[in-house]
Each structure stands twice: as structure tokens, then as C-alpha cells.
Amino acid sequence: MRAERGIDLAHTTLMRWVQHYVPKFAKHWQRYARPVERSWRIDETDIKIRGKWGYLYRGVDTEGQTIDFFLSARRDIAAATRFLQQAIEMRGTPQKITLDGYAASHAAVAELQEEGVLPPTLTMRTNRYLNNVIEQDHRRVKQRVRPMLGCKRFDHAAVTIAGIE
């Protein structure tokens, strides 16, 4: 990296700093995070990790504020369930969830309703138009990851995405 502002650093040095300090920053930032709305939009997208596809589950509220994210090697009911449980633990229970047409997400919500984690009165909607908020938000993540040609390690991908979020 060329010297800017009198500092000469390699790009790998910056990446190491990100991997080291982002988890600490994210943990500290949780104290100051604003509460999210009770209407969630949930979707998943794919990201290359070491030449294979990994799946990033993300949730945003009506204002586009990130609820939570979850990186998984598989795109299945178990991953969708883990993401929803993690989001509920951090942010509480939603009143409405808008999903895309992916069947595993619907099965995960139904499973959590049977277990009593989500209330049976929860409004679950399937509407691609209402999910445009999160679809557009995926662009921001992909714009950061694409120039890196994907991530080399799964745990580093999770830390990098935490920094983006």
C-alpha cells in the first residue's frame, strides 16, 4: 500500500487489525445499540469462502437497521433456526416477520412457534416486495467482499462481515 498521510502499511496489516479488533469493538458496541423495530425482514445470500459457497443469513427491521447476521456453511432449516434463535436472544421477539419464498426459513419459524420460542400470534408474511429493504442491504456486504475475491477462512469471514454490519 502506498504511503498516505505519512504511514506506509501493507493491506495485510490492515486485515490483521480488522480480524483482531472487530470482535472487541462489536462486543463493546452492543451496549450502545439502539432497540430495533418489531417488524423484521429476513433473507439469506451467498458468499464465497475458500472457493465454496457460504450462506449469510441477515435480518433488518423496517428502518433498515441490522438485527443480526449468521454465517453458515449450509443453507438449511437448522441454519435458519440457529439464526432466528440468535436474533431473538439478542433483540427480543418480533411481531411480524417477512420472509422470501425459501421454504427452510418458513419451516424454521414454524418449528420455533411449536417450541414456544415465537408466539403463535406472530404474523409471518411472504412478500418479495416488502423484502426489498434487505435485498438492497445485501449489496453493501457484497461490495465489500467481492474485491477480496471471497474470504479465505470461515472465521475471518464472520469477523469481516461483523465489521461491515
HUJORA-V279218 format. One record per residue. N is the residue number from 1. RES is the residue in three letters. SS is DSSP state (h for helix, s for strand, l for the rest). PHI is phi in whole degrees, 0 to 359 (NA if undefined). NEAR is the number of other ideal C-beta (glycine too) atoms within 10 Angstrom. Layout:
n->N res->RES ss->SS phi->PHI near->NEAR
n->N res->RES ss->SS phi->PHI near->NEAR
This chain:
n->1 res->MET ss->l phi->NA near->11
n->2 res->ARG ss->l phi->289 near->5
n->3 res->ALA ss->l phi->288 near->8
n->4 res->GLU ss->s phi->239 near->8
n->5 res->ARG ss->l phi->56 near->4
n->6 res->GLY ss->l phi->79 near->5
n->7 res->ILE ss->s phi->241 near->7
n->8 res->ASP ss->l phi->250 near->9
n->9 res->LEU ss->l phi->231 near->12
n->10 res->ALA ss->l phi->273 near->9
n->11 res->HIS ss->h phi->296 near->9
n->12 res->THR ss->h phi->291 near->9
n->13 res->THR ss->h phi->296 near->11
n->14 res->LEU ss->h phi->297 near->11
n->15 res->MET ss->h phi->296 near->15
n->16 res->ARG ss->h phi->298 near->12
n->17 res->TRP ss->h phi->298 near->11
n->18 res->VAL ss->h phi->299 near->17
n->19 res->GLN ss->h phi->297 near->15
n->20 res->HIS ss->h phi->276 near->10
n->21 res->TYR ss->h phi->265 near->12
n->22 res->VAL ss->h phi->298 near->19
n->23 res->PRO ss->h phi->301 near->15
n->24 res->LYS ss->h phi->293 near->9
n->25 res->PHE ss->h phi->295 near->11
n->26 res->ALA ss->h phi->298 near->14
n->27 res->LYS ss->h phi->295 near->10
n->28 res->HIS ss->h phi->292 near->9
n->29 res->TRP ss->h phi->291 near->11
n->30 res->GLN ss->h phi->302 near->8
n->31 res->ARG ss->h phi->295 near->6
n->32 res->TYR ss->h phi->256 near->6
n->33 res->ALA ss->l phi->293 near->12
n->34 res->ARG ss->l phi->285 near->7
n->35 res->PRO ss->l phi->292 near->9
n->36 res->VAL ss->l phi->263 near->21
n->37 res->GLU ss->l phi->292 near->16
n->38 res->ARG ss->l phi->267 near->14
n->39 res->SER ss->s phi->251 near->17
n->40 res->TRP ss->s phi->252 near->24
n->41 res->ARG ss->s phi->242 near->26
n->42 res->ILE ss->s phi->235 near->25
n->43 res->ASP ss->s phi->205 near->21
n->44 res->GLU ss->s phi->230 near->23
n->45 res->THR ss->s phi->220 near->17
n->46 res->ASP ss->s phi->254 near->12
n->47 res->ILE ss->s phi->220 near->20
n->48 res->LYS ss->s phi->282 near->15
n->49 res->ILE ss->s phi->229 near->22
n->50 res->ARG ss->l phi->54 near->12
n->51 res->GLY ss->l phi->81 near->8
n->52 res->LYS ss->s phi->244 near->10
n->53 res->TRP ss->s phi->277 near->12
n->54 res->GLY ss->s phi->247 near->21
n->55 res->TYR ss->s phi->240 near->19
n->56 res->LEU ss->s phi->254 near->24
n->57 res->TYR ss->s phi->270 near->23
n->58 res->ARG ss->s phi->225 near->23
n->59 res->GLY ss->s phi->224 near->25
n->60 res->VAL ss->s phi->230 near->25
n->61 res->ASP ss->s phi->268 near->20
n->62 res->THR ss->l phi->295 near->15
n->63 res->GLU ss->l phi->270 near->10
n->64 res->GLY ss->l phi->88 near->12
n->65 res->GLN ss->l phi->283 near->15
n->66 res->THR ss->s phi->293 near->17
n->67 res->ILE ss->s phi->275 near->23
n->68 res->ASP ss->s phi->191 near->20
n->69 res->PHE ss->s phi->218 near->20
n->70 res->PHE ss->s phi->211 near->20
n->71 res->LEU ss->s phi->258 near->22
n->72 res->SER ss->s phi->226 near->18
n->73 res->ALA ss->l phi->281 near->12
n->74 res->ARG ss->l phi->240 near->12
n->75 res->ARG ss->l phi->246 near->18
n->76 res->ASP ss->l phi->213 near->13
n->77 res->ILE ss->h phi->296 near->16
n->78 res->ALA ss->h phi->298 near->12
n->79 res->ALA ss->h phi->293 near->20
n->80 res->ALA ss->h phi->296 near->28
n->81 res->THR ss->h phi->295 near->19
n->82 res->ARG ss->h phi->299 near->14
n->83 res->PHE ss->h phi->298 near->25
n->84 res->LEU ss->h phi->296 near->25
n->85 res->GLN ss->h phi->298 near->16
n->86 res->GLN ss->h phi->296 near->16
n->87 res->ALA ss->h phi->294 near->24
n->88 res->ILE ss->h phi->293 near->17
n->89 res->GLU ss->h phi->298 near->10
n->90 res->MET ss->h phi->281 near->12
n->91 res->ARG ss->h phi->241 near->20
n->92 res->GLY ss->l phi->90 near->11
n->93 res->THR ss->l phi->272 near->14
n->94 res->PRO ss->l phi->276 near->25
n->95 res->GLN ss->l phi->265 near->12
n->96 res->LYS ss->s phi->225 near->15
n->97 res->ILE ss->s phi->231 near->23
n->98 res->THR ss->s phi->252 near->24
n->99 res->LEU ss->s phi->242 near->24
n->100 res->ASP ss->l phi->275 near->17
n->101 res->GLY ss->l phi->278 near->10
n->102 res->TYR ss->l phi->290 near->15
n->103 res->ALA ss->h phi->293 near->10
n->104 res->ALA ss->h phi->295 near->17
n->105 res->SER ss->h phi->295 near->25
n->106 res->HIS ss->h phi->295 near->17
n->107 res->ALA ss->h phi->294 near->14
n->108 res->ALA ss->h phi->294 near->25
n->109 res->VAL ss->h phi->295 near->20
n->110 res->ALA ss->h phi->297 near->13
n->111 res->GLU ss->h phi->296 near->16
n->112 res->LEU ss->h phi->290 near->19
n->113 res->GLN ss->h phi->291 near->15
n->114 res->GLU ss->h phi->295 near->10
n->115 res->GLU ss->h phi->284 near->10
n->116 res->GLY ss->l phi->90 near->8
n->117 res->VAL ss->l phi->288 near->15
n->118 res->LEU ss->l phi->255 near->21
n->119 res->PRO ss->l phi->289 near->11
n->120 res->PRO ss->l phi->291 near->7
n->121 res->THR ss->l phi->275 near->7
n->122 res->LEU ss->l phi->300 near->14
n->123 res->THR ss->s phi->272 near->10
n->124 res->MET ss->s phi->248 near->15
n->125 res->ARG ss->s phi->244 near->12
n->126 res->THR ss->s phi->240 near->14
n->127 res->ASN ss->l phi->204 near->12
n->128 res->ARG ss->l phi->293 near->12
n->129 res->TYR ss->l phi->296 near->7
n->130 res->LEU ss->l phi->290 near->16
n->131 res->ASN ss->l phi->272 near->19
n->132 res->ASN ss->h phi->300 near->11
n->133 res->VAL ss->h phi->302 near->15
n->134 res->ILE ss->h phi->280 near->23
n->135 res->GLU ss->h phi->300 near->14
n->136 res->GLN ss->h phi->289 near->11
n->137 res->ASP ss->h phi->289 near->18
n->138 res->HIS ss->h phi->298 near->17
n->139 res->ARG ss->h phi->303 near->10
n->140 res->ARG ss->h phi->299 near->11
n->141 res->VAL ss->h phi->293 near->18
n->142 res->LYS ss->h phi->293 near->14
n->143 res->GLN ss->h phi->295 near->10
n->144 res->ARG ss->h phi->278 near->13
n->145 res->VAL ss->h phi->277 near->19
n->146 res->ARG ss->h phi->301 near->11
n->147 res->PRO ss->l phi->296 near->7
n->148 res->MET ss->l phi->280 near->14
n->149 res->LEU ss->l phi->59 near->9
n->150 res->GLY ss->l phi->85 near->15
n->151 res->CYS ss->s phi->251 near->20
n->152 res->LYS ss->l phi->269 near->12
n->153 res->ARG ss->l phi->229 near->12
n->154 res->PHE ss->h phi->295 near->14
n->155 res->ASP ss->h phi->292 near->12
n->156 res->HIS ss->h phi->291 near->17
n->157 res->ALA ss->h phi->298 near->21
n->158 res->ALA ss->h phi->296 near->20
n->159 res->VAL ss->h phi->292 near->19
n->160 res->THR ss->h phi->297 near->22
n->161 res->ILE ss->h phi->293 near->21
n->162 res->ALA ss->h phi->299 near->17
n->163 res->GLY ss->h phi->294 near->15
n->164 res->ILE ss->h phi->291 near->15
n->165 res->GLU ss->l phi->291 near->16
